[in-house]
Amino acid sequence: MKQLAPFAACLALAACDTSGPDALRIPGELLRNAPNFPALTAPDTVIVGRQFTVTTFTIGGGCFREGDTEFTSDEGSAEVRPFDFFLDPGPDGACTADLAYYPHTATFALFRPGVATIRVVGTAGRPGFGAPTPETPRVAVEKTVVVVAP
């Protein structure tokens, strides 16, 4: 149980190093059925060339910490990929049972009038309390937005 004390102190101080060698960057687990934390929030209509924000929430807590967000876009679509960190407590450690919701945002613009697809890609869930494995299902949540000329 030696490793649990430093981990608990890290949690208590909220100063965990999410970039250290024991932190694993993983695709975020999307909240697909939580009305207060939607998997994808974006405007229904956007203006060509004007920036807008897309927000997604992932779920974590315990040995998980909020990570970064990657996104790509082209003229008629955008893809957002939220990431979180899993901090492995080691064989003698433990994770707390707390629950956290992590907001991830991306701001970008679309440059072609018409209909565009915004897609958020993450995981559907994890086996137990550990990090996702290569077999963990990936999911995408999509929203269609209308892109209008100014």
N, C-alpha and C positions, 0 to 999 in steps of 0.2 A: 504494500500500500504506500510505499515511499513516493511514487509518482503522483498519487492523488492529491497530496498536500500542495505541491507547487501548482497543479492544475486548478485546484479550488481557489488558491490565492489569485491565480490569473483571472478566474471568473469573477471573484469578488472585486478586484481592482478594475475590471473591464479593460485590461491592458494586454490582452492576448496578442501575440505577434502572428498575424494571419499570413505573413510572408515567409515565415521560417520553414526549415526543412521538414517539419512534421505537419505542416498545413498543406492539404491537398485541394487544389482548385477543381471544382466539380460543376457540371451543369446544374442549374437551380431546379428544384422541384416546384413545378407550377401549381398554383392554387386554382383548380378548375371549377370548384363548386362552392366557393366561399363568397357570399354576396357582398361582404364588407371589404374583401381583398380580391378584386377581380384579376383574372389571369391576363387580361388585356384591356386597357383603357386608351382610347384614341378618339379624336373628333370624328364625327360622321362626314363632315365636309372640310376640306382644306383648300387654300389658295395656292396656285402654282408658284413655286419659288419661295413661298413664305414658310418659315420654320414652324413646326408644331412638335408637341411632346407626346410620346407614347410611354405609358407606365404599365409595368407588370409587377406582380408580387410573387415571391417565392416563400417557401416555408422552411423553417429551421429551428434552432434552439439547441440546447444541450451542447454537443460538440461541433455545432455548425455556426458560422459567422457570415454576415453579409459580404458578398464579393462585388465584383465589377460587372459591367454590362458591355457587351460588344454589339455593334449593329452595322448593317450594310444597307445600302439603298441604291436603286437605279431609277430610271425615269418613271416606272410604273409599279414598283413594289419596294417593300422594306422588310428586313428580317432583324429581329432582336433576339439576342441570346444572353440571358442572365446567368451569372456564375456565382457560386458561394464557396466558402472554404469549410472543409472538414478537418478538424484538429484531432488527430488520433491520440487518445489518452494512453495508449500502450496496453500491454497485457494485464497490468496491475491497476490500471486506472478505470475511471467510470465517467459517464456523461450524465449531466443532470437531465431531468425530465421536463424542463421548461419548453415553452412553445414560443416561437418568434415569427413575425412576418416581415420580410425584407422587401422594401420597394426598390425597383430598378427602373431607371428612366433613360430614354434616348430621345434626343432632339435632332431633327433633320428636316429636309424639305424634299418635295417631289416636284418634278419639272415637266410633266406631261399631263395636259387636261384629260379627264376621263375617269375611269374606275381604277383604283389601285388596291393592292392587297397588302395588308400589314400582317406579319406572321411572327409569333413568339415561339421559340423552340426551347424546350427544357426536358426534364424527366417527369415521368408519371408517378414516381414513388420509389422508395428504396426498400430493400429487404431488411427488416429489423431497424436498428438504429445506426447502422454503419453507412459508409460512403456508397454511392452507386457503383455498380459493377458494369462491365461491358454489356451484360445481358439486361441491365435495367432499361425498361422501355422508354424510348424518346417519344415525346408528343409535341404537337404543334397546335397552337390556338390562332385562329385567323379572324381578321375583321376586314371588311371591304369599306373603303372610304372613297368619296367622290372628290376629285381634284378639279377645281374650277379656275377659269382664267380671272385675273384681277379686274 
